[in-house]
Amino acid sequence: MNSHCFFYRRFIDPLLRPLRRTLAGMIPEGASVLEAACGTGEQSLILARRAGRVLGFDYNRTIVECAQGRVSGLSENLSFQEADARNLPFIADKEFDYATITLALHEMNPANRIPVLRELTRTAGQLLVADYATPIPPTFGGWFTRMIEKMAGKEHYAGYCDYQAAGGLETIIGDSGLEILNEHSVLGGIGRIVLCRASKINA
């Protein structure tokens, strides 16, 4: 296990389990789910307990290998592969019931956010997006979140700052031609989970 995978699984994944369980609870049992930016596979494993089929993918081969190592023999309805969320030619239109992306938009190059959401909307009937609230609340948890984002590196932190300055999920979802159907506040107001789909105008 590489150091990044070890750190994330040991320290970050446990903090995010309430968010991940809330997101999974928003998906009906037996549904098919495509998870973008699957990371270490923690969210995919939780989803697989209730979904009929889960495909997790990430652009980082090393992290995909980390996720694959966790599921060997554990779940027949879960698989992982390396892929770029902006272009998923191996997935048919509306092949999945749901697509999800968790805590990834804020760290992306701003130019990639809308293309990613539009491609995920193409592949699934509905889309669940989990990311930071805007603004982050002025609590200890909010301070800790900003510190973690800053420690993640200059480029990562620049993406986080741009995400906050641009208005977060509300702006990105609107600019992607999506409409919000339901949402939950999580992690003491630090996180937000939004269920959305292509608006009737853009469908």
Buried (B, 14 or more C-beta within 10 A) or exposed (E): EEEBBEEBBEEBBEEBEEBBEBBBEBBEEEBBBBBBBBBBBBBBBBBBEBBEBBBBBBEBEEBBBBBBEBBEEEBEBBBBBBBBBBEBEEBEEEBBBBBBBBBBBBBBEBEBBBBBBBBBBBBBBBBBBBBBBBEBBEEEBBEEBBEBBEEEEEEBBEBBBBBBEBBBBBBBBBEBBBBBEEBBEBBBEBBBBBBBBBBEEEE
